[in-house]
Amino acid sequence: MTDSRTLEAAVRTVRGVLAGPGARFRFERPDRFEPPALDRGGLYIHVPFCRTLCPYCPYNRIPFDRALADAFVDGLGAEAEFYGRVLPEAEIDSVYVGGGTPTSLGDDLFRVLATVERRFRVTGPVCLETHPAEVTRETAGALRSAGVAAVSLGVESFQPRLLNRIGRQYSGERARNAIAWLHDAGIPTINVDLMFALPSQTLGELDADLDLAAASPATQVTAYPLFTFPYTAVGTFRRLHGVESPPLRTRRRMYYRLSEFFERRGWHRASVWSYQRAPADSMRYSSVMRRRYLGLGPGAGSWLGSRFTLNTFSVPEYVRAVARYGHAVALEMPFTRRLAELYELYWDLYGTEFAVPAEPGGTEASIEAVLSVIAALGLAVREPGRVRLTRRGAFWVHLLQNQLSLRAIDRIWSAARAEPWPVRVEF
């Protein structure tokens, strides 16, 4: 406990120094919500329903309920109408539908997509998450007919023992079929999510999962470790039964092993977690790397450059709020310019390679300081106009995500789940 508190104090100190004076690390209930200014950005839609609830999942989701889902879809239409009215000229350069399991809505999902097309000026691709048990040949065809260009399939593992361990109710064969059906339907980009560093997972099981993913028609593979948030069922199970992820050295060995696996096969690193089969033939799939985005749905966040807003997590409260106000913003955090630049640097690092001004003095001082330190530590390579993380650097960004991003998310989401309209959340 002491080590955890010491680490958190150190993180807070470094964070405060980098962000500078005026930066506030807290969300508050806005006295008066001002509609955002957005010329161009992404649109995120959060569907909070799942047919089965995986015990390790930290996201805002509830068991599927037909009546509540109908009310949610109507509410989403009202929220889309509100933002479409206040942002009539905004260009939506990508649509991302996450959850939850968006396909749990059935045909209502296509109502949602049609509403988005009608209310916004959409110029970019539609991307969507789903679950192997939700995909049939017919579903895959319907998604493609609706204009979905990219699908992320939460396979997690093809191994029966591991699927059972994490509460996934399908077989490895079903997961392989789902990938094939999406490919046969003509979905251009197919991302397969895998988990590594699962409790008791062996290197042989990891190798088998990587082999099967690479042999499939997937265009991208995203592999990430088990994240255990205290408020999730797996967090409770861990406290009660002593379930632990492997130690750091085992996680690092698995991370390097999967990196070497894809590099040997000529796959291109697309993010800290992801490898892409053929960058020239398919777009990079990512749920998070957007310069600006507007969020719709219960628990959805909006990143608008000068502030971050978060909708209420409660589905009934969300439905009531959008019916009355047109929006359901529960919390808001203003960003100073310096803090916003650091926030965007974090996501640039997550992408592992990005452009920077080539001329001296072209980068803000705090950003330049961070880049100089990580280059000096061998975590990144500085090239004229570009920064590229090394494999070691990518691993340490993943650890940074655990200590900075996930700790903050845990605190914010815990408060938002406990109270639909929190007054203040410090993190």
Order of alpha helices (4+ residues) and beta strands (2+ residues): alpha-beta-beta-beta-beta-alpha-beta-alpha-beta-beta-alpha-beta-alpha-alpha-beta-alpha-beta-alpha-alpha-beta-beta-beta-beta-beta-alpha-beta-alpha-beta-alpha-beta-beta-alpha-alpha-beta
